[in-house]
Amino acid sequence: MQSTFNKPNILEVSNLSISRGEIVLFEGLSFDLKAGDIIWVAGSNGIGKTSLLKCISGLLRPDVGNITFMGKDVHKNIVANTGYLGHNDGHKPNLTVLENLCFWHTIFKSSISPKQALKKVELIAQTDLRAKVLSAGQSRRLSLARILIKQAYVWVLDEPAAAMDVNGRRLIHALVAEHVASGGCALIASHTSPEKIGSNTRVLTLNGADNGAVYE
């Protein structure tokens, strides 16, 4: 990864407001992410966690506010350095595990090989299986391998532990810890209890438009 990790703020969110139809999910939300930071986004179902992560990844426009990645508006620039893992794992079902990662390796021009990424997520034994026959937990691991291949500065993970067993959840925490230790940062939405990873972990609890957001 590059020396841009040393800049004070990697990501800045300012006065953000998001609505779904006529319902305001939250408004006036501001925070930043520096190298080594992790923010856990907590809140009840439908409160706006996924909408927030999509906005940060440039996939959804907010009603009000700005999101900048290293000073550039994420909605006016291609955010090549944000790795988004959503609810949909997004694999090509008829390609093998290795073929899926080879595709992304070509797209991202990564210095990490597909097999290196598969070893990291403990999926090397499934290399030649078609993606459509993977278990839900294995499919999630393949999505994490794609994030590794992309070598993004900011990891935006929406329920990364969904369908994961205990070992899978430990793996996610280990990968996130390694990522932030190298100078990256992460934003994680989860229904599981937030856990301290690294030395700069915060919790952002969304409480809806009336009560705003609370940091812990």
VENVENQUI-V542802 format. One line per field, one symbol per residue. ss: DSSP state (H for helix, E for strand, L for the rest). psi: psi as a letter, one per 40 degrees, with the letter a starting at -180 (. if undefined). burial: 1 if it has 24 or more other ideal C-beta (glycine too) atoms within 12 Angstrom, else 0. A space follows every 50 residues. Layout:
ss->???
psi->???
burial->???
This chain:
ss->LLHHHHLLLLEEEEEEEEEELLEEEEEEEEEEELLLEEEEEELLLLLLHH HHHHHHLLLLLLLEEEEEELLEELLLLLLLLEEEELLLLLLLLLLEHHHH HHHHHHHHLLLLLHHHHHHHLLLHHHLLLEHHHLLHHHHHHHHHHHHHHH LLLEEEEELLLLLLLHHHHHHHHHHHHHHHHLLLEEEEELLLLLLLLLLE EEEEEELHHHHLEEEL
psi->iieedeidhdhhhhfhhhihbehhdiifhhiihiheihhhhiiiheeedd ddddddeeehhidiiihihfehheeeihgeehhhhadhdfihdeiidddd dddddddefiehidddddddefedeedeiideeiiddddddddddddddd fidhhhhhfdeheiaddddddddddddddddeeaiihhhieihiihhaeg hihhhheiddebihi.
burial->10011000111110011100000111101111111111111110001111 11111111010110111111000100001111111100101000111101 11011001010101001101111001101010010011111111111111 11111111111101000110111011101100111111110001001100 1111110110011000
